[in-house]
Amino acid sequence: MTRIYDCTSDSHASDTNTSENYQAHIALARTAIGRGALVVIPTDTVYGVAADAFNPEAVQLLLDAKGRSRQSPPPVLIPGLAALDALAVDVPQPVRDLVAAFWPGGLTVIVNAQPSLVWDLGETRGTVALRMPSNQVALDLLAQTGPLAVSSANLSGMAATVDAQSAAAALGESVDVYLDGGTAGSTYESVFSQTSDGASTIVDAAGFEVNGGFLHIVRSGVISREAIAAVVGDVLAAVPPIPGTPAEVTETDAAPSIVAPSQNDSTEDAHDGTEASR
């Protein structure tokens, strides 16, 4: 039977029993991740289904649970800024400026992955999509597990979920532990009067060194183009990265297809749920 564990009261709660229950639920999720199982977690945007990013079998379980192929690899959630340089190489300064402004939060950046990493997220073509979420449950788990491959907690092609119950209805027994952190995405609704699907905004920087030094928004989300432009200025491309492809992609699905655009490629499926991210 699917088990949903209440994490709506965090580890800093004054009530000892509440705090102990919270820590026990985080520990259950950590143990599940450690044995290669899937866990559903809340984020600041939508609910995500998580797997150990360094366990190829677990990542494949995640893709299978969602009905996705290896051509749509999941992004990776990280616990802090230090993980950016641990997982990525040649990070351009404008990306550092963006993450300083918007992490933790609803910004996902596609960057070149460290070539020495021993992992298999799918057909990434040497890139990785990274985000530090602004959600205490997610951060507390990440602090214990390290980087997690996380995709929106829904079947591919379906709407992303914003609560644990909807995630459980979508993914059922394919997930071992569901952490209930309340409704996701409400912060952006109140701060930005958000009316889009609530996904993280995805900025592609993987081709920065070879495309003239531009960043491309490949999915619109909770961080607006105007907010990003205010940080990086003219470095944000005003034209599509590929002829005939919209500069901003919106669909009904929440993780990026982590492929850096090239002259011969179109940006595919920039959304795996309505970042995580995700």
NUNUTOR-738929 format. One line per 8 residues: for each residue x, z, y of N, C-alpha, C. Coordinates in Angstrom, 2 decimals. Layout:
N
X/Z/Y/X/Z/Y/X/Z/Y ~ ...
***
This chain:
278
0.84/0.00/-1.19/0.00/0.00/0.00/0.88/0.00/1.25 ~ 0.50/-0.78/2.24/1.24/-0.85/3.49/1.20/0.49/4.21 ~ 2.37/0.98/4.62/2.46/2.24/5.33/2.86/1.99/6.78 ~ 2.07/2.55/7.69/2.36/2.48/9.12/2.73/3.87/9.59 ~ 3.90/3.99/10.23/4.42/5.29/10.64/4.34/5.44/12.16 ~ 3.72/6.52/12.59/3.47/6.75/14.01/4.75/7.15/14.73 ~ 5.15/6.33/15.70/6.32/6.63/16.53/5.94/6.67/18.01 ~ 4.68/6.93/18.28/4.23/6.91/19.66/4.73/8.11/20.45
5.17/9.18/19.76/5.84/10.30/20.41/7.30/10.25/20.03 ~ 8.20/10.22/21.04/9.60/9.96/20.72/10.37/11.23/20.38 ~ 11.66/11.03/20.16/12.52/12.11/19.70/12.74/13.19/20.74 ~ 12.36/12.93/21.98/12.56/13.91/23.04/11.31/14.76/23.28 ~ 10.31/14.57/22.42/9.08/15.34/22.58/9.37/16.83/22.46 ~ 8.63/17.63/23.24/8.87/19.08/23.24/8.41/19.73/21.95 ~ 7.42/19.14/21.30/6.92/19.69/20.05/7.91/19.41/18.92 ~ 8.39/20.44/18.26/9.42/20.29/17.23/8.94/19.42/16.08
7.70/19.64/15.62/7.18/18.86/14.50/7.08/17.38/14.85 ~ 6.63/17.10/16.08/6.52/15.71/16.52/7.88/15.04/16.53 ~ 8.89/15.74/17.07/10.24/15.20/17.12/10.79/14.96/15.72 ~ 10.58/15.91/14.81/11.08/15.76/13.44/10.40/14.60/12.74 ~ 9.10/14.44/12.95/8.38/13.32/12.34/8.93/11.99/12.84 ~ 9.16/11.93/14.14/9.70/10.70/14.73/11.05/10.36/14.10 ~ 11.94/11.33/14.05/13.26/11.10/13.48/13.17/10.70/12.01 ~ 12.22/11.29/11.29/12.04/10.94/9.87/11.58/9.50/9.72
10.71/9.06/10.62/10.22/7.68/10.54/11.33/6.68/10.87 ~ 12.15/7.02/11.86/13.29/6.16/12.16/14.25/6.11/10.97 ~ 14.43/7.24/10.32/15.31/7.30/9.15/14.76/6.45/8.01 ~ 13.44/6.46/7.81/12.84/5.61/6.79/13.12/4.14/7.06 ~ 12.98/3.77/8.31/13.24/2.38/8.68/14.71/2.02/8.49 ~ 15.60/2.94/8.88/17.03/2.69/8.70/17.37/2.52/7.23 ~ 16.79/3.34/6.38/17.05/3.25/4.94/16.55/1.93/4.37 ~ 15.37/1.51/4.82/14.82/0.23/4.37/15.73/-0.93/4.77
16.20/-0.91/6.01/17.12/-1.95/6.47/18.38/-1.94/5.61 ~ 18.88/-0.75/5.30/20.11/-0.62/4.52/20.02/-1.19/3.12 ~ 18.81/-1.17/2.54/18.67/-1.71/1.19/18.19/-3.17/1.20 ~ 18.19/-3.79/2.39/17.87/-5.20/2.48/16.40/-5.52/2.62 ~ 15.58/-4.51/2.94/14.14/-4.72/3.11/13.82/-5.05/4.57 ~ 12.56/-5.38/4.81/12.10/-5.73/6.15/11.38/-4.55/6.79 ~ 11.50/-4.45/8.10/10.85/-3.40/8.88/10.20/-4.05/10.10 ~ 9.00/-3.63/10.43/8.36/-4.08/11.66/8.55/-3.03/12.73
8.98/-3.47/13.91/9.27/-2.57/15.01/8.57/-3.03/16.29 ~ 8.26/-2.10/17.18/7.77/-2.50/18.50/8.94/-2.91/19.38 ~ 8.71/-3.83/20.28/9.68/-4.11/21.33/8.93/-4.06/22.66 ~ 9.61/-4.34/23.73/8.97/-4.33/25.04/8.12/-5.56/25.28 ~ 8.23/-6.57/24.41/7.44/-7.79/24.59/6.34/-7.89/23.52 ~ 6.74/-8.10/22.26/5.79/-8.16/21.15/6.36/-7.36/19.99 ~ 5.62/-7.25/18.89/6.16/-6.60/17.69/7.04/-7.60/16.95 ~ 8.12/-7.07/16.34/9.05/-7.92/15.63/9.24/-7.47/14.20
9.58/-8.42/13.33/9.95/-8.09/11.95/11.46/-8.20/11.87 ~ 12.09/-7.11/11.38/13.54/-6.97/11.47/14.20/-6.94/10.11 ~ 15.43/-7.45/10.08/16.27/-7.42/8.88/17.71/-7.21/9.32 ~ 18.52/-6.72/8.40/19.95/-6.57/8.65/20.56/-7.94/8.94 ~ 21.11/-8.10/10.15/21.63/-9.41/10.55/22.81/-9.85/9.70 ~ 23.47/-8.90/9.03/24.66/-9.23/8.24/24.35/-9.29/6.74 ~ 23.08/-9.32/6.40/22.66/-9.43/5.00/21.90/-10.74/4.84 ~ 22.55/-11.79/4.32/21.89/-13.10/4.22/20.60/-13.08/3.42
20.56/-12.27/2.35/19.34/-12.19/1.54/18.20/-11.58/2.35 ~ 18.51/-10.57/3.15/17.48/-9.95/3.98/16.97/-10.91/5.04 ~ 17.88/-11.68/5.64/17.47/-12.66/6.64/16.58/-13.72/6.00 ~ 16.90/-14.13/4.77/16.06/-15.10/4.09/14.68/-14.52/3.79 ~ 14.64/-13.22/3.42/13.35/-12.56/3.23/12.50/-12.64/4.50 ~ 13.15/-12.42/5.64/12.44/-12.49/6.92/11.86/-13.88/7.14 ~ 12.68/-14.90/6.93/12.20/-16.27/7.11/11.06/-16.59/6.15 ~ 11.20/-16.14/4.90/10.16/-16.40/3.90/8.85/-15.68/4.26
8.97/-14.45/4.76/7.78/-13.67/5.11/6.98/-14.36/6.21 ~ 7.68/-15.01/7.12/7.02/-15.70/8.22/6.62/-17.13/7.89 ~ 7.20/-17.67/6.80/6.95/-19.07/6.47/7.77/-20.01/7.33 ~ 9.00/-19.59/7.62/9.88/-20.40/8.45/11.04/-20.94/7.62 ~ 11.67/-22.00/8.13/12.81/-22.58/7.45/14.11/-22.11/8.10 ~ 15.22/-22.45/7.48/16.53/-22.10/8.03/16.83/-22.85/9.32 ~ 16.04/-23.88/9.61/16.21/-24.60/10.87/15.67/-23.81/12.06 ~ 15.01/-22.69/11.80/14.49/-21.83/12.87/15.06/-20.42/12.69
16.34/-20.24/12.93/16.97/-18.94/12.71/16.47/-17.90/13.70 ~ 16.43/-16.64/13.29/15.94/-15.58/14.18/16.98/-15.18/15.21 ~ 16.53/-14.67/16.34/17.46/-14.07/17.29/17.93/-12.72/16.79 ~ 18.86/-12.11/17.51/19.43/-10.82/17.12/19.22/-9.83/18.24 ~ 18.61/-8.69/17.92/18.47/-7.60/18.88/19.68/-6.68/18.75 ~ 20.16/-6.22/19.90/21.37/-5.40/19.92/21.11/-4.10/20.68 ~ 21.90/-3.05/20.37/21.64/-1.74/20.97/22.23/-1.53/22.35 ~ 23.16/-2.40/22.78/23.79/-2.18/24.07/24.62/-3.37/24.51
25.09/-3.33/25.75/25.85/-4.43/26.32/27.15/-4.70/25.57 ~ 27.76/-3.66/25.00/29.03/-3.85/24.30/28.91/-4.84/23.16 ~ 27.73/-4.93/22.56/27.53/-5.84/21.42/27.59/-7.29/21.84 ~ 27.39/-7.58/23.12/27.44/-8.97/23.58/28.80/-9.58/23.27 ~ 29.87/-8.88/23.64/31.20/-9.42/23.39/31.63/-9.27/21.94 ~ 30.99/-8.36/21.20/31.30/-8.23/19.78/30.74/-9.40/18.98 ~ 29.62/-9.96/19.45/28.93/-11.00/18.70/29.08/-12.39/19.29 ~ 29.49/-12.48/20.55/29.57/-13.77/21.23/30.97/-14.01/21.77
31.27/-15.28/21.99/32.57/-15.67/22.52/32.35/-16.58/23.72 ~ 33.30/-16.56/24.66/33.24/-17.42/25.84/31.93/-17.23/26.61 ~ 31.56/-15.98/26.83/30.34/-15.68/27.58/30.59/-15.98/29.07 ~ 29.86/-16.93/29.66/30.10/-17.26/31.06/29.65/-16.14/32.00 ~ 30.26/-16.08/33.17/29.95/-15.02/34.12/28.47/-14.99/34.52 ~ 27.81/-16.16/34.71/26.38/-16.09/35.06/25.53/-15.38/34.00 ~ 25.92/-15.50/32.73/25.19/-14.78/31.68/25.43/-13.28/31.82 ~ 26.65/-12.91/32.13/26.94/-11.49/32.34/26.13/-10.95/33.52
25.98/-11.75/34.55/25.17/-11.33/35.69/23.71/-11.16/35.30 ~ 23.20/-12.08/34.47/21.81/-12.00/34.03/21.55/-10.77/33.18 ~ 22.43/-10.49/32.22/22.18/-9.35/31.34/22.35/-8.03/32.12 ~ 23.24/-8.04/33.13/23.37/-6.85/33.97/22.09/-6.59/34.74 ~ 21.40/-7.67/35.10/20.17/-7.54/35.88/18.95/-7.26/35.01 ~ 18.90/-7.82/33.79/17.65/-7.81/33.03/17.72/-7.13/31.67 ~ 18.87/-6.61/31.27/18.95/-5.83/30.03/19.04/-4.35/30.35 ~ 18.41/-3.51/29.57/17.46/-3.88/28.51/16.20/-4.50/29.11
15.65/-5.48/28.42/14.46/-6.13/28.94/14.16/-7.45/28.28 ~ 13.29/-8.22/28.93/12.71/-9.41/28.32/13.48/-10.69/28.52 ~ 14.81/-10.63/28.40/15.64/-11.81/28.52/16.45/-12.01/27.24 ~ 16.34/-13.20/26.66/17.17/-13.59/25.51/18.15/-14.65/25.97 ~ 19.41/-14.50/25.58/20.43/-15.49/25.95/21.00/-16.13/24.69 ~ 21.09/-17.46/24.70/21.72/-18.19/23.61/23.16/-18.46/24.02 ~ 24.08/-17.96/23.21/25.51/-18.05/23.50/26.25/-18.50/22.24 ~ 27.53/-18.79/22.39/28.35/-19.17/21.24/28.71/-17.93/20.44
28.49/-17.97/19.13/28.75/-16.82/18.28/30.24/-16.68/18.00 ~ 30.66/-15.43/17.83/32.04/-15.19/17.41/32.28/-15.90/16.07 ~ 33.26/-16.77/15.99/33.47/-17.53/14.74/33.89/-16.67/13.56 ~ 34.37/-15.45/13.83/34.83/-14.59/12.73/33.70/-13.80/12.07 ~ 32.50/-13.88/12.63/31.40/-13.09/12.08/31.02/-13.56/10.68 ~ 30.81/-12.58/9.80/30.38/-12.90/8.44/28.88/-12.65/8.34 ~ 28.11/-13.68/8.68/26.66/-13.58/8.58/26.08/-14.97/8.37 ~ 24.80/-15.03/8.07/24.14/-16.31/7.86/22.70/-16.16/8.33
22.47/-16.57/9.58/21.14/-16.47/10.17/20.31/-17.74/9.95 ~ 20.96/-18.76/9.41/20.29/-20.06/9.27/21.14/-21.13/9.94 ~ 20.49/-22.22/10.30/21.20/-23.36/10.90/21.39/-23.11/12.39 ~ 22.36/-22.29/12.74/22.59/-21.90/14.14/23.53/-22.82/14.89 ~ 24.29/-23.62/14.17/25.29/-24.51/14.77/26.26/-23.74/15.66 ~ 26.60/-22.57/15.19/27.62/-21.79/15.88/27.15/-21.00/17.07 ~ 25.83/-20.87/17.24/25.30/-20.12/18.37/24.50/-18.92/17.87 ~ 24.16/-18.03/18.79/23.32/-16.89/18.46/22.49/-16.53/19.69
21.25/-16.14/19.48/20.37/-15.69/20.56/20.35/-14.17/20.55 ~ 20.71/-13.55/21.66/20.86/-12.10/21.75/19.92/-11.52/22.79 ~ 19.43/-10.31/22.48/18.60/-9.58/23.45/18.75/-8.09/23.21 ~ 18.78/-7.33/24.30/18.70/-5.87/24.23/17.31/-5.48/24.71 ~ 16.46/-4.99/23.80/15.07/-4.70/24.18/14.94/-3.42/24.99 ~ 13.90/-3.35/25.78/13.61/-2.15/26.55/12.47/-1.39/25.87 ~ 12.77/-0.85/24.72/11.79/-0.08/23.95/12.54/1.01/23.21 ~ 12.14/2.27/23.38/12.93/3.37/22.84/12.95/3.39/21.32
11.83/3.04/20.69/11.80/3.02/19.23/12.80/1.99/18.71 ~ 12.76/0.79/19.27/13.68/-0.26/18.85/15.13/0.16/19.10 ~ 15.41/0.74/20.25/16.78/1.14/20.58/17.27/2.27/19.69 ~ 16.38/3.21/19.38/16.78/4.31/18.49/17.12/3.80/17.10 ~ 16.35/2.83/16.61/16.67/2.26/15.30/17.96/1.44/15.37 ~ 18.11/0.62/16.41/19.32/-0.20/16.55/20.57/0.66/16.66 ~ 20.45/1.83/17.27/21.60/2.73/17.39/22.09/3.18/16.02 ~ 21.19/3.18/15.03/21.57/3.63/13.69/21.91/2.47/12.75
21.36/1.30/13.01/21.56/0.17/12.10/22.58/-0.84/12.61 ~ 22.76/-0.91/13.90/23.52/-2.01/14.48/22.62/-3.23/14.65 ~ 23.18/-4.38/14.97/22.39/-5.59/15.27/21.40/-5.93/14.15 ~ 20.20/-6.31/14.58/19.15/-6.69/13.64/18.66/-8.10/13.96 ~ 18.49/-8.90/12.91/17.79/-10.17/13.06/16.31/-9.85/13.20 ~ 15.71/-10.29/14.29/14.32/-9.92/14.57/13.55/-11.15/15.04 ~ 12.44/-11.41/14.38/11.53/-12.47/14.77/10.16/-11.86/15.01 ~ 9.32/-12.53/15.76/8.01/-11.96/16.05/7.25/-11.69/14.75
6.50/-10.60/14.72/5.84/-10.13/13.49/4.51/-10.85/13.28 ~ 4.61/-12.11/12.93/3.44/-12.94/12.67/3.85/-14.07/11.75 ~ 2.87/-14.69/11.12/3.15/-15.90/10.35/3.47/-17.03/11.31 ~ 4.38/-17.89/10.92/4.78/-18.99/11.78/3.58/-19.83/12.19 ~ 3.50/-20.11/13.49/2.39/-20.90/14.01/1.22/-20.08/14.47 ~ 1.21/-18.80/14.15/0.14/-17.91/14.57/0.57/-17.12/15.80 ~ -0.41/-16.51/16.46/-0.11/-15.72/17.65/0.74/-14.51/17.29 ~ 1.64/-14.14/18.21/2.44/-12.93/18.02/1.54/-11.71/18.06
2.01/-10.62/17.48/1.23/-9.39/17.43/1.76/-8.38/18.44 ~ 0.86/-7.57/18.97/1.26/-6.58/19.98/0.98/-5.16/19.53 ~ 0.61/-4.98/18.25/0.45/-3.64/17.71/0.76/-3.67/16.22 ~ 1.04/-2.50/15.67/1.47/-2.40/14.28/0.38/-2.83/13.31 ~ -0.86/-2.54/13.64/-1.97/-2.87/12.74/-2.11/-4.39/12.59 ~ -1.98/-5.11/13.69/-2.07/-6.58/13.62/-0.88/-7.15/12.86 ~ 0.29/-6.55/13.04/1.48/-7.01/12.31/1.28/-6.80/10.82 ~ 0.73/-5.65/10.44/0.49/-5.36/9.02/-0.53/-6.33/8.43
-1.54/-6.67/9.21/-2.54/-7.62/8.73/-1.91/-9.00/8.50 ~ -0.91/-9.34/9.31/-0.27/-10.66/9.19/0.75/-10.71/8.06 ~ 1.56/-9.65/7.92/2.70/-9.70/7.01/2.54/-8.88/5.75 ~ 1.62/-7.91/5.75/1.26/-7.17/4.55/2.42/-6.55/3.80 ~ 2.44/-6.75/2.49/3.39/-6.09/1.61/4.80/-6.69/1.66 ~ 4.99/-7.77/2.43/6.33/-8.33/2.55/7.25/-7.43/3.38 ~ 6.64/-6.46/4.08/7.39/-5.52/4.93/7.29/-4.13/4.32 ~ 8.42/-3.42/4.24/8.43/-2.09/3.65/7.97/-1.00/4.60
8.36/-1.08/5.86/8.06/-0.02/6.82/7.55/-0.64/8.11 ~ 6.43/-0.12/8.60/5.89/-0.50/9.90/6.00/0.69/10.84 ~ 6.70/0.52/11.95/6.81/1.57/12.95/5.81/1.28/14.07 ~ 4.92/2.22/14.29/3.87/2.06/15.30/4.31/2.71/16.60 ~ 4.61/1.88/17.59/5.01/2.39/18.89/3.97/2.15/19.97 ~ 2.71/1.95/19.55/1.67/1.66/20.52/1.63/0.17/20.85 ~ 0.91/-0.18/21.90/0.76/-1.57/22.28/2.00/-2.07/23.00 ~ 2.50/-3.23/22.58/3.70/-3.82/23.19/3.33/-4.69/24.38
4.26/-4.82/25.30/4.09/-5.76/26.41/3.41/-5.23/27.64 ~ 2.88/-4.01/27.59/2.11/-3.50/28.72/2.97/-3.30/29.96 ~ 4.25/-3.02/29.78/5.14/-2.81/30.92/5.20/-4.05/31.80 ~ 5.31/-5.21/31.18/5.41/-6.44/31.97/4.10/-6.79/32.63 ~ 2.99/-6.47/31.97/1.69/-6.72/32.58/1.54/-5.92/33.86 ~ 1.99/-4.67/33.85/1.81/-3.81/35.02/2.82/-4.13/36.12 ~ 4.04/-4.52/35.72/5.08/-4.75/36.73/4.98/-6.14/37.33 ~ 4.73/-7.15/36.49/4.76/-8.52/36.96/3.39/-9.19/37.01
2.31/-8.45/36.71/0.99/-9.05/36.58/1.07/-10.24/35.62 ~ 1.75/-9.99/34.51/2.07/-11.02/33.53/0.81/-11.60/32.92 ~ 0.70/-12.93/32.96/-0.47/-13.59/32.38/-0.09/-14.58/31.28 ~ 1.22/-14.73/30.99/1.63/-15.65/29.92/1.54/-14.93/28.59 ~ 2.21/-15.48/27.56/2.04/-14.93/26.22/2.86/-13.67/25.98 ~ 3.66/-13.23/26.93/4.38/-11.97/26.78/5.69/-12.05/26.05 ~ 6.18/-13.24/25.73/7.45/-13.39/25.03/8.61/-13.21/26.00 ~ 9.80/-12.98/25.44/10.99/-12.94/26.30/11.30/-14.34/26.81
11.93/-14.39/27.96/12.43/-15.66/28.50/13.76/-15.98/27.82 ~ 13.92/-17.22/27.40/15.15/-17.62/26.71/15.97/-18.54/27.61 ~ 17.22/-18.14/27.85/18.16/-18.94/28.63/19.28/-19.40/27.72 ~ 19.51/-20.71/27.70/20.54/-21.29/26.85/21.83/-21.46/27.66 ~ 22.88/-20.77/27.20/24.19/-20.88/27.84/25.25/-21.41/26.88 ~ 24.84/-21.84/25.69/25.81/-22.22/24.67/26.63/-23.44/25.07 ~ 26.05/-24.33/25.88/26.77/-25.52/26.28/27.36/-25.44/27.67 ~ 27.46/-24.24/28.20/27.86/-24.04/29.60/29.18/-24.72/29.94
30.17/-24.63/29.04/31.50/-25.14/29.33/31.57/-26.66/29.28 ~ 30.60/-27.30/28.67/30.68/-28.76/28.49/29.56/-29.51/29.18 ~ 28.61/-28.81/29.79/27.47/-29.49/30.41/27.51/-29.44/31.93 ~ 28.69/-29.14/32.48/28.81/-29.09/33.93/28.61/-27.71/34.49 ~ 28.49/-26.70/33.63/28.34/-25.33/34.09/26.94/-24.95/34.48 ~ 25.95/-25.37/33.66/24.55/-25.05/33.94/23.93/-24.21/32.83 ~ 22.98/-23.39/33.23/22.13/-22.65/32.30/20.78/-23.34/32.25 ~ 20.14/-23.30/31.07/18.83/-23.93/30.91/17.82/-22.93/30.38
16.67/-22.87/31.00/15.57/-22.08/30.45/14.90/-22.93/29.38 ~ 14.93/-22.46/28.13/14.32/-23.21/27.04/13.00/-22.60/26.58 ~ 12.66/-21.44/27.11/11.32/-20.88/26.91/10.97/-19.99/28.09 ~ 9.82/-20.22/28.67/9.33/-19.34/29.73/8.82/-18.05/29.11 ~ 8.95/-16.97/29.85/8.49/-15.68/29.35/8.31/-14.68/30.47 ~ 8.54/-13.43/30.15/8.22/-12.35/31.09/9.16/-12.26/32.28 ~ 10.36/-12.85/32.19/11.26/-12.91/33.33/11.11/-14.30/33.94 ~ 10.69/-14.36/35.19/10.35/-15.65/35.80/11.58/-16.47/36.14
11.38/-17.78/36.26/12.45/-18.67/36.71/12.98/-18.22/38.07 ~ 12.06/-17.78/38.94/12.48/-17.36/40.27/13.40/-16.15/40.21 ~ 13.09/-15.21/39.31/13.93/-14.02/39.17/15.30/-14.38/38.64 ~ 15.36/-15.32/37.70/16.64/-15.76/37.15/17.45/-16.51/38.21 ~ 16.79/-17.39/38.95/17.47/-18.15/39.99/18.01/-17.23/41.08 ~ 17.32/-16.13/41.34/17.78/-15.19/42.35/19.10/-14.55/41.96 ~ 19.38/-14.51/40.66/20.64/-13.91/40.17/21.74/-14.95/40.07 ~ 21.43/-16.14/39.54/22.49/-17.12/39.25/22.51/-18.30/40.20
21.49/-18.45/41.02/21.48/-19.52/42.01/21.46/-20.90/41.40 ~ 22.31/-21.79/41.92/22.29/-23.20/41.52/22.82/-23.44/40.12 ~ 23.35/-22.40/39.49/23.79/-22.55/38.10/22.61/-22.80/37.16 ~ 21.42/-22.39/37.57/20.22/-22.63/36.76/19.79/-24.07/36.92 ~ 19.80/-24.81/35.81/19.47/-26.23/35.86/18.04/-26.45/36.29 ~ 17.85/-27.43/37.17/16.51/-27.76/37.64/15.93/-28.95/36.90 ~ 16.72/-29.52/35.97/16.27/-30.69/35.23/16.35/-30.39/33.74 ~ 15.62/-31.10/32.89/15.67/-30.86/31.46/17.08/-31.06/30.92
17.47/-30.24/29.91/18.78/-30.41/29.30/18.91/-31.70/28.50 ~ 17.77/-32.24/28.08/17.75/-33.47/27.28/16.71/-34.39/27.87 ~ 16.99/-35.66/28.08/15.99/-36.58/28.62/14.70/-36.55/27.81 ~ 13.58/-36.39/28.52/12.28/-36.38/27.86/11.86/-35.04/27.33 ~ 12.70/-34.01/27.46/12.35/-32.68/26.96/12.08/-31.75/28.14 ~ 10.95/-31.05/28.17/10.69/-30.14/29.28/11.76/-29.07/29.39 ~ 12.10/-28.69/30.61/13.12/-27.65/30.81/12.63/-26.31/30.33 ~ 11.31/-26.08/30.38/10.76/-24.83/29.91/9.72/-25.14/28.85
9.86/-24.51/27.70/8.99/-24.78/26.57/8.08/-23.60/26.34 ~ 6.79/-23.84/26.22/5.88/-22.77/25.85/5.07/-23.23/24.66 ~ 5.01/-22.38/23.64/4.25/-22.65/22.45/3.52/-21.38/22.04 ~ 3.05/-21.35/20.85/2.37/-20.14/20.40/3.14/-19.42/19.33 ~ 4.43/-19.49/19.40/5.24/-18.83/18.39/6.49/-18.16/19.02 ~ 7.35/-16.76/18.76/8.28/-16.00/19.70/9.75/-16.00/19.46 ~ 10.42/-16.74/18.61/11.88/-16.66/18.58/12.45/-18.02/18.82 ~ 13.67/-18.12/19.34/14.21/-19.44/19.59/14.71/-20.09/18.32
14.70/-21.42/18.33/15.45/-22.13/17.34/16.83/-22.18/17.91 ~ 17.77/-21.45/17.34/19.04/-21.17/18.00/19.97/-22.36/17.84 ~ 19.68/-23.40/18.56/20.50/-24.61/18.51/20.81/-25.00/19.94 ~ 22.07/-25.08/20.27/22.44/-25.50/21.62/22.09/-26.96/21.80 ~ 21.37/-27.32/22.88/21.02/-28.71/23.10/22.27/-29.58/23.21 ~ 22.18/-30.79/22.69/23.29/-31.73/22.79/22.73/-33.10/23.14 ~ 23.59/-34.06/23.31/23.16/-35.40/23.67/22.28/-36.01/22.59 ~ 22.46/-35.56/21.35/21.76/-36.20/20.23/20.64/-35.36/19.66
20.38/-34.21/20.29/19.40/-33.29/19.75/18.33/-32.96/20.75 ~ 17.12/-32.76/20.27/16.07/-32.20/21.12/15.98/-30.72/20.84 ~ 15.58/-29.96/21.85/15.40/-28.52/21.65/14.11/-28.32/20.88 ~ 14.20/-27.76/19.68/13.03/-27.64/18.83/12.51/-26.22/18.83 ~ 11.23/-26.06/18.71/10.58/-24.79/18.43/11.23/-23.63/19.15 ~ 11.20/-23.63/20.44/11.88/-22.58/21.21/11.12/-21.27/21.15 ~ 10.17/-21.12/20.28/9.25/-19.99/20.27/8.92/-19.59/18.85 ~ 9.05/-18.35/18.51/8.67/-17.98/17.16/7.56/-16.94/17.20
6.94/-16.81/18.28/5.83/-15.89/18.41/5.50/-15.81/19.86 ~ 4.28/-15.45/20.22/3.95/-15.46/21.62/4.65/-14.40/22.38 ~ 9.62/-11.56/21.13/12.04/-11.67/22.20/10.98/-11.23/21.89 ~ 11.58/-9.67/21.43/12.44/-9.51/20.43/13.19/-10.23/21.24 ~ 13.61/-12.11/20.60/13.80/-11.80/20.72/14.20/-11.04/20.78 ~ 10.78/-11.42/21.22/11.56/-10.89/21.10/12.16/-10.79/22.07
***
